[in-house]
Amino acid sequence: MTDELLDFVRASFRSVWSLEVLLFLYRSGDRRWAPGELVAELRSSAQVISDSIRSLVVAGLVDVGPQDEVRYSAASPELHDLVIQVDDVYRRMPSAVRRAIIQTGSDRLRIFADAFRMRKPPQ
């Protein structure tokens, strides 16, 4: 996995579920999906799908229609190229992509926890 792709994965996906939702939508072409359909197709919960859609909208990777239907829609050709690459890598090395996402979450948690760590005052 290239550094650029790794940066994209770490910045764009808060969970493996978000990646799964994105790739499902990407592989579906221009089809629009109702959130309930995604819950059924991906065998997930409404909360997980909702959270994933929200983060993918912020990342510029999906479009939500007027009736909350969702479809893949990269905000730029560069993002689209990265989605093509992550789809390819995820098909070949899913555990490497999952590790990158999970480690990023662990890093965020560690940084948050460190903010509350008691430090000795300088002497």
Phi and psi in degrees as a GROMACS rama.xvg file:
@    title "Ramachandran Plot"
@    xaxis  label "Phi"
@    yaxis  label "Psi"
@TYPE xy
-72.5912  161.217  THR-2
-61.0613  -39.7982  ASP-3
-62.263  -43.276  GLU-4
-68.0288  -39.9524  LEU-5
-61.9893  -43.3662  LEU-6
-60.7828  -41.5323  ASP-7
-61.8809  -46.178  PHE-8
-62.2528  -46.7495  VAL-9
-65.198  -35.6424  ARG-10
-82.6861  -26.7071  ALA-11
-98.7802  -23.0016  SER-12
-122.564  115.595  PHE-13
-82.1353  -17.9178  ARG-14
-151.917  163.454  SER-15
-64.3048  -31.8861  VAL-16
-59.9038  -40.6344  TRP-17
-60.1656  -42.1498  SER-18
-63.3586  -44.6266  LEU-19
-60.6872  -42.8744  GLU-20
-63.1021  -47.5612  VAL-21
-58.0518  -49.5004  LEU-22
-65.2253  -35.1645  LEU-23
-61.292  -47.0274  PHE-24
-65.4601  -43.0704  LEU-25
-58.6643  -45.3342  TYR-26
-72.2658  -13.9741  ARG-27
-88.0209  -1.20055  SER-28
69.4536  -134.184  GLY-29
-88.0562  2.16195  ASP-30
-62.9178  138.797  ARG-31
-97.3912  139.405  ARG-32
-121.631  135.015  TRP-33
-74.6184  146.559  ALA-34
-52.1325  -39.1626  PRO-35
-62.8802  -35.8096  GLY-36
-65.8117  -39.7175  GLU-37
-64.7808  -39.2632  LEU-38
-57.7116  -47.2911  VAL-39
-68.0451  -46.1046  ALA-40
-65.5052  -40.5589  GLU-41
-95.0446  -2.13447  LEU-42
52.7523  54.978  ARG-43
-123.765  -171.79  SER-44
-102.37  158.431  SER-45
-60.0647  -38.1068  ALA-46
-64.8128  -44.229  GLN-47
-63.0064  -44.2773  VAL-48
-64.3923  -44.6275  ILE-49
-60.1538  -47.5778  SER-50
-62.1949  -41.4313  ASP-51
-64.8404  -45.4953  SER-52
-60.7907  -44.419  ILE-53
-58.6335  -45.975  ARG-54
-69.9262  -32.7208  SER-55
-72.6306  -31.8244  LEU-56
-64.3766  -46.5664  VAL-57
-60.4171  -36.9779  VAL-58
-76.5091  -6.40538  ALA-59
76.5001  33.1247  GLY-60
-114.209  -17.3753  LEU-61
-135.232  161.688  VAL-62
-121.443  134.856  ASP-63
-109.754  125.755  VAL-64
-81.525  -179.824  GLY-65
-64.4439  -22.3302  PRO-66
-108.83  28.8217  GLN-67
66.8116  13.2737  ASP-68
-75.6234  146.732  GLU-69
-120.733  144.355  VAL-70
-147.01  158.59  ARG-71
-67.3264  134.257  TYR-72
-163.021  91.1357  SER-73
-68.1333  138.503  ALA-74
-72.1811  -14.6285  ALA-75
-153.023  159.552  SER-76
-61.337  -32.0617  PRO-77
-65.9052  -43.0728  GLU-78
-63.6025  -41.0053  LEU-79
-60.3585  -42.9779  HIS-80
-61.1958  -39.4319  ASP-81
-66.9468  -36.2517  LEU-82
-65.3874  -41.663  VAL-83
-58.2979  -44.9595  ILE-84
-65.5699  -43.6848  GLN-85
-67.7871  -34.1927  VAL-86
-61.266  -44.8646  ASP-87
-64.0598  -48.1355  ASP-88
-65.5737  -39.4594  VAL-89
-66.1159  -33.5437  TYR-90
-66.9811  -37.6623  ARG-91
-87.9802  -38.3097  ARG-92
-136.853  65.3074  MET-93
-59.85  -35.5956  PRO-94
-67.3082  -32.4337  SER-95
-65.7013  -40.8829  ALA-96
-69.9473  -43.3748  VAL-97
-59.2522  -43.2878  ARG-98
-60.2698  -41.5349  ARG-99
-61.3799  -41.2337  ALA-100
-68.923  -46.9431  ILE-101
-65.216  -41.8397  ILE-102
-63.6823  -37.6559  GLN-103
-61.7252  -42.9612  THR-104
-62.2505  -40.2093  GLY-105
-65.2594  -39.3006  SER-106
-63.1091  -41.8186  ASP-107
-63.4787  -41.21  ARG-108
-65.3706  -41.393  LEU-109
-64.061  -42.7214  ARG-110
-63.0433  -42.7716  ILE-111
-62.0155  -46.425  PHE-112
-64.3247  -38.587  ALA-113
-62.6275  -27.6456  ASP-114
-64.5282  -22.4835  ALA-115
-104.166  0.480659  PHE-116
-69.7704  134.388  ARG-117
-76.6367  130.694  MET-118
-112.735  147.74  ARG-119
-71.3367  137.175  LYS-120
-69.0316  148.268  PRO-121
-63.8084  145.192  PRO-122
